[in-house]
Amino acid sequence: MPERNTRSIGGYFELELPRNRTLPYHGVMKFQSARAAFLALLQAGRPKRVWMPRYICDAMLAPLQSTKVKCVWYDLDEKLAVDSKVQIEAGDWLVYVNYYGLHQKNIENLLLRYSPDQIVLDFSQSFFEPPVESALATIYSPRKFFGVPDGGLLISKSMAISAVLQDVKSLERSSHLMKRLADSPEAGYQDYLYAEKTLSDCEPKLMSKLTERLLGSIDFDDARRVRNENFMFLHQELGKNNQYEIDALNDVAPLCYPFMTSNPNLKQTMIANRIFVPTYWTDAIARVGEKWAEKMVNNLLPLPIDQRYGREDMEKIVSVISGGK
């Protein structure tokens, strides 16, 4: 007897979204967060040790603590590449973050220095960078690029990974998305902080139906195009005053335009003009040292370039930074 079709028909409407689009990459495993994807990878691979950059958010440390895998810290050089002194052993993994989505050259060199099957690439800040097939794994965090409440993607040809339970908490993480749409960024900020806090539970679960459907409504090609246009405009206007070295030939729709300044008051000036710029990562300050923290945490402004904004918005950012307002 054929399986009974339990799909509902009729009744009130759900949120109406465009038809499903596929994710840009094949062979994707979908979890409730990037840190959950990392935990699933650790549970499957059981490395002896994992080398982690000192400049990383504490969220990626929770999976190591959960599995009791030893963390070995490594330093980055001035170009955010792995320090030349780092020597990994058999049974070790090394996690490298593609910072701001702008360090493809560092990744190329990394895969030449070490065995690719020991490298885990954290592409949380580079959604549009394709996965590296030779690497052990690539991890993505879609919510850093799109208006979704949660979600993490993992691609690995070396590991057989699965989750049994499905995440069902996306709805309670969604109020900040609705409040920003219906009201203002300020109105939903506390809800946003709450949503982030709920993701501290990184036991791997399948991505929720809500998040998967929201991701399926996104025009990825258009988002890529807009991000690249905004990035190049800001670089053209601000590059000469930017103390952060940038490869202007980049074409992978970065997370942001990283602008380094020696003006300690610039961030507050931008907030006063309702240009909200995050700080990456205050929880790493104790690990990286005072000099690094001053440069990369306090003085680097990740300017928004995402698909919500156009030329007029970019011109406002340039005007505020240039002292026009």
Secondary structure, DSSP 8 states (H G I E B T S, - for coil): ---------SSS-----------SSSS-EEESSHHHHHHHHHHHH--SEEEEESSS-GGGGHHHHHHT-EEEEE-B-TTS-B-TT----TTEEEEEE-GGG--HHHHHHHHHHS-GGGEEEE-TT-TTS---TTSSEEEE-GGGTSS-S--EEEE-SS-----SSB---TGGG-HHHHHHHHT-TTTTHHHHHHHHHHTT--S--B--HHHHHHHTT--HHHHHHHHHHHHHHHHHHHGGG--S---TT--S--S-EEEE-S-TTHHHHHHHTT-----TTGGGHHHH-HHHIIIIIISEEEE---TT--HHHHHHHHHHHTT--
